[in-house]
């Protein structure tokens, strides 16, 4: 089991100073310095001005996913799905409910594996839908199939330091 910690990811902030943690904007892919925990829910991207901590899962391209999975210092929950998969559509609502319960503590994204056929191979996605948790470039955990929101919440709570 991977207990999520805030291990350092070194990037430079706007002044060239080294900072220890990062968040990738899910809208423009800019790497942002991670603010203090108390400011997480209010933080916006330095490049596009959009929120860095959306309360619902965001659909992203495979390229945005790869960058966020590599750099994000807070837990990133990834829903690997496909439009033809009925169970993928069922999981979307459950993940939305679970993600909103952890707003400010995790980020959730959805990646359509049909957008890049190599994605399934690269991440060994054999079953859809598959949920995975990434932090600082490391996949910490994964679960395949549809789960109810409360089970997803238990899964997140058991693998992070979130107190929700």
Secondary structure, 3 states (H helix, E strand, C coil): CCCCCCCCCCEECCCCCEECCEEECCCCCCEEECCCHHHHHHCECCCCCCECCCCCCEEECHHHHHHHHHHECCCEEEEEECCCCHHHHHHHHHHHHHHHHCECCEEEEEEEHHHCHHHHHHCCCCCCCEEEEEECCEEEEEEECCCCHHHHHHHHHHHCCCCC
